[in-house]
Amino acid sequence: MSEQTQPPEYFEPPEEGAHAGVIAPLTLMAAVTRFKGVEMPGQRFEIDTAISPITAGDLRTLMNLPYEVALYEDGGKTVLNRGDETGARMEGATREARWMLHTHPFGGEGNLNPSAADILATWRHDHEKTVHFLVSEKGITTYRAPQHEPNQPDIPIHNILRPLALWGRGTGVNLLTGKDDDGHPAPIETLDEEARRLAEAMGMIVDEAAWDDQRGMERALSIINDNRAKAVGNLAVAGFE
């Protein structure tokens, strides 16, 4: 990369406006370096994907961080937001975000699928258009907001809380509370499995790509690296539909 095209290493965040508090512009890996050694959840960086497009290797590197992070489109810009051990943080993401990505970095069988909280989060954004990505140990899962009532493709869904509350009745877990019928914390593996089954039953899962699936990774990255077109249209362009 030439000296003329090298992005500035650091900019002070603007004090006001839509991108207040966002440090910009950096490559994704440069921003991750800024995270290290700084205990400040909520740090936000603008990522310059024009100069340095995000790669599958970059996303896999995010898995090495001891906390969740979020990437999302905001007004044609890509923003990286540091979360913490309790989850990703989406401060600043608008309802019109074309795509949103977060990590489940902690490993184990209980962090491989969109969680109940992730399902609920899709409802807070423009569920008609926003594409969601989960980066986990198994690769990238592409999903969207619930499309219909569980196992009833012809019945539109109007209240996301209802299926979340009712789904686990037959399995003895409550996805909203994370507890079993006796009020004890349910096994994380069970919650992960049931959230996945519910997501599938509501038509949420769009695609999955293992880390060694080059074409699958390219489908996801074609949306992540191109903020010029609406992601809902890019689903078809990227080969998802």
Secondary structure, 3 states (H helix, E strand, C coil): CCCCCCCCCCCCCCCCCCCCCEEEEECHHHHHHHHCCCCCCCCEEEECCCCCCCCHHHHHHHCCCCCCEEEEEECCEEEEEECECCECCCCCCCCCCCEEEEECCCCCCCCCCCCHHHHHHHCCCCCCCCEEEEEECCEEEEECCCCCECCECCCCCCCCHHHHHHHHHHCCEECCCCEECCCCECCHHHHHHHHHHHHHHCCCEEEEECCCCHHHHHHHHHHHCCCCCCHHHHHHHCCCC
